[in-house]
Amino acid sequence: MGLTADCKITMGGRVVTGHAHLEPAELRLTLAPTKKINIAFADILGVGAQAGVLSIRHKGGEVSLALGKASQTWALKIRYPRGRTEKLGVKPQTRIALIGIKDKALVEELTGAGGKVAARLGVGPYDMILARLDSAEDLSRLPDARKRIVPYGMIWAIWPKGRKEFREDDIRRFGLATGLVDVKVMSFSEVLSGLKLVIPVAQR
């Protein structure tokens, strides 16, 4: 079941009150009893959310929806159809801590998936920790994070894409030296990658 909303819809220079329904692979708009428009995610060229308005540029033109605070959530679900939370492994009641990450939209995304999010690292224990690593100096965050996760927990190292001076192999090598093994990599966003680190089975 997707998200639904009755809202002001702007299309072709006209503003009407309509109904929007967000499915896993398309946006369905009802502008009148007999006028319905479906926009497939595959046809969307760009999406943004600002001041409570969801703006979508697609192959057939442009459309905007006045969704209020929900606009950010809708934008994230369109950008990441499968959902980052699913890729990260977030489930209801997952205890999550963030290190070096200040992203209100991400927090809303995690809590929307049922996660219990701490904006900074506490005593724990946590099921999942997301740690932002921008350089080799930030690798020192991993040993402390390891102490705070449950034996079957995970750490997601989040780092900038395309940085020759700081790469995935740097995180992987440091993780091994810290008692962490990598098991999965993902595209966290357009500019960030994620590497999943866990405690080796023999050490749990």
C-alpha positions as CSV (number, residue, x, y, z in Angstrom):
1,M,0.0,0.0,0.0
2,G,1.5,3.3,-1.1
3,L,1.2,6.9,0.2
4,T,-1.9,8.9,-0.6
5,A,-2.9,12.6,-0.3
6,D,-5.5,15.1,-1.4
7,C,-3.6,18.2,-2.4
8,K,-3.2,21.1,-4.8
9,I,-1.6,19.9,-8.0
10,T,0.0,22.2,-10.5
11,M,0.4,21.0,-14.1
12,G,0.6,22.9,-17.3
13,G,0.2,26.2,-15.6
14,R,-3.1,25.2,-13.9
15,V,-3.7,24.6,-10.2
16,V,-6.3,22.0,-9.3
17,T,-7.3,20.1,-6.2
18,G,-6.7,16.4,-6.8
19,H,-5.7,13.1,-5.4
20,A,-2.2,11.7,-5.4
21,H,-1.3,8.0,-4.9
22,L,2.3,6.9,-4.7
23,E,2.9,3.3,-5.6
24,P,6.3,1.4,-5.6
25,A,6.9,2.2,-9.3
26,E,4.6,5.0,-10.3
27,L,2.8,8.2,-9.2
28,R,-0.9,8.2,-9.9
29,L,-2.8,11.5,-10.1
30,T,-6.6,11.9,-10.2
31,L,-7.4,15.5,-11.3
32,A,-11.1,15.0,-11.9
33,P,-13.5,12.0,-11.8
34,T,-12.6,11.1,-15.4
35,K,-9.0,12.5,-15.7
36,K,-6.3,10.3,-14.4
37,I,-2.5,10.5,-15.0
38,N,0.1,7.9,-14.2
39,I,3.8,8.8,-14.1
40,A,6.2,5.9,-14.0
41,F,9.3,6.3,-12.0
42,A,11.3,5.2,-15.1
43,D,10.0,8.3,-16.8
44,I,11.0,10.7,-14.0
45,L,14.0,12.9,-14.9
46,G,14.2,14.9,-11.7
47,V,12.5,15.3,-8.3
48,G,12.8,17.8,-5.5
49,A,11.1,18.9,-2.3
50,Q,11.2,22.5,-1.1
51,A,8.9,24.6,1.1
52,G,6.4,21.7,1.3
53,V,6.1,21.3,-2.5
54,L,7.1,18.2,-4.3
55,S,8.3,19.0,-7.8
56,I,8.7,16.4,-10.5
57,R,10.2,16.7,-14.0
58,H,9.3,13.8,-16.2
59,K,9.3,12.9,-19.9
60,G,5.8,14.3,-20.3
61,G,6.4,17.7,-18.6
62,E,6.4,19.0,-15.1
63,V,4.1,18.6,-12.1
64,S,4.1,19.9,-8.5
65,L,2.2,18.7,-5.5
66,A,1.6,20.8,-2.3
67,L,2.2,18.0,0.3
68,G,3.5,20.0,3.2
69,K,5.9,18.2,5.4
70,A,5.3,14.9,3.6
71,S,7.0,16.3,0.4
72,Q,10.4,15.1,1.6
73,T,9.2,11.6,2.3
74,W,7.5,11.4,-1.1
75,A,10.7,12.7,-2.8
76,L,12.9,10.1,-1.1
77,K,10.5,7.2,-2.1
78,I,10.6,8.4,-5.7
79,R,14.4,8.8,-5.7
80,Y,15.0,5.4,-4.0
81,P,12.1,3.2,-5.2
82,R,13.2,0.2,-3.3
83,G,14.0,2.4,-0.4
84,R,17.4,3.0,1.3
85,T,15.9,1.7,4.5
86,E,15.3,-1.7,3.0
87,K,18.8,-1.8,1.6
88,L,20.2,-0.7,4.9
89,G,18.2,-3.4,6.7
90,V,16.0,-1.2,8.8
91,K,13.0,-2.9,10.4
92,P,10.5,-1.8,13.0
93,Q,12.2,-1.1,16.4
94,T,15.7,-1.2,14.9
95,R,17.9,0.8,17.2
96,I,20.0,3.1,15.1
97,A,22.7,5.7,16.0
98,L,24.2,8.3,13.7
99,I,27.9,9.4,13.8
100,G,28.9,12.5,11.9
101,I,25.5,12.7,10.0
102,K,23.2,15.7,10.3
103,D,20.4,14.9,7.8
104,K,16.8,15.6,8.9
105,A,15.4,13.9,5.8
106,L,17.4,10.8,6.5
107,V,16.2,10.7,10.1
108,E,12.6,11.0,8.9
109,E,13.2,8.2,6.4
110,L,14.6,5.9,9.1
111,T,11.9,6.6,11.6
112,G,9.3,6.3,8.9
113,A,10.5,2.7,8.4
114,G,10.1,2.0,12.2
115,G,13.7,2.7,13.3
116,K,14.4,4.2,16.7
117,V,17.1,6.8,15.8
118,A,19.6,8.5,18.1
119,A,21.2,11.6,16.5
120,R,24.5,10.8,18.1
121,L,26.3,7.9,19.6
122,G,25.4,7.0,23.1
123,V,26.1,4.0,25.3
124,G,23.9,1.7,23.2
125,P,23.6,-1.1,22.4
126,Y,22.5,-0.5,18.8
127,D,21.4,-2.8,16.1
128,M,22.8,-0.4,13.5
129,I,25.2,2.5,13.3
130,L,25.6,4.8,10.4
131,A,29.0,6.5,10.4
132,R,30.0,9.3,8.0
133,L,33.7,9.0,7.0
134,D,35.1,11.8,4.9
135,S,38.8,11.0,5.3
136,A,41.3,8.6,6.8
137,E,41.1,10.5,10.1
138,D,37.4,9.6,10.5
139,L,38.2,5.9,10.5
140,S,38.8,6.2,14.2
141,R,35.1,6.2,14.6
142,L,34.8,2.6,13.7
143,P,36.4,0.9,16.8
144,D,34.0,2.9,19.1
145,A,31.1,2.0,16.9
146,R,32.0,-1.7,17.1
147,K,31.8,-1.6,20.9
148,R,28.2,-0.2,20.7
149,I,26.6,-2.7,18.4
150,V,25.0,-5.9,19.4
151,P,26.9,-9.1,18.3
152,Y,24.7,-9.5,15.2
153,G,24.5,-5.8,14.6
154,M,26.0,-3.8,11.7
155,I,27.9,-0.6,11.0
156,W,27.3,1.3,7.7
157,A,30.4,3.3,6.7
158,I,29.2,6.2,4.5
159,W,31.8,8.0,2.4
160,P,32.0,10.3,-0.6
161,K,32.1,8.7,-4.1
162,G,34.9,9.3,-6.5
163,R,37.6,10.3,-3.9
164,K,41.0,8.8,-4.9
165,E,42.6,9.8,-1.6
166,F,40.0,7.9,0.4
167,R,38.4,4.8,-1.0
168,E,36.4,1.7,-0.2
169,D,39.6,-0.4,0.2
170,D,40.9,2.0,2.9
171,I,37.7,1.4,5.0
172,R,37.8,-2.3,4.3
173,R,41.5,-2.7,5.5
174,F,40.9,-0.6,8.6
175,G,37.8,-2.5,9.4
176,L,39.6,-5.8,9.3
177,A,42.3,-4.5,11.6
178,T,39.5,-3.4,14.0
179,G,37.7,-6.7,14.0
180,L,35.1,-5.9,11.3
181,V,34.4,-7.6,8.0
182,D,32.6,-6.1,5.0
183,V,29.6,-8.0,3.6
184,K,27.8,-5.5,1.3
185,V,28.2,-2.3,-0.6
186,M,25.4,0.1,-1.7
187,S,24.9,3.4,-3.4
188,F,23.7,5.5,-0.4
189,S,22.9,8.6,-2.5
190,E,24.0,10.3,-5.7
191,V,27.2,11.4,-3.9
192,L,27.7,8.9,-1.2
193,S,28.5,5.1,-1.0
194,G,27.9,2.7,1.9
195,L,29.9,-0.3,3.1
196,K,28.2,-2.7,5.6
197,L,30.6,-3.9,8.3
198,V,29.8,-6.6,10.8
199,I,31.6,-8.5,13.6
200,P,33.0,-11.8,12.3
201,V,30.9,-14.9,13.2
202,A,33.7,-16.4,15.3
203,Q,33.9,-13.3,17.5
204,R,30.2,-12.9,18.2
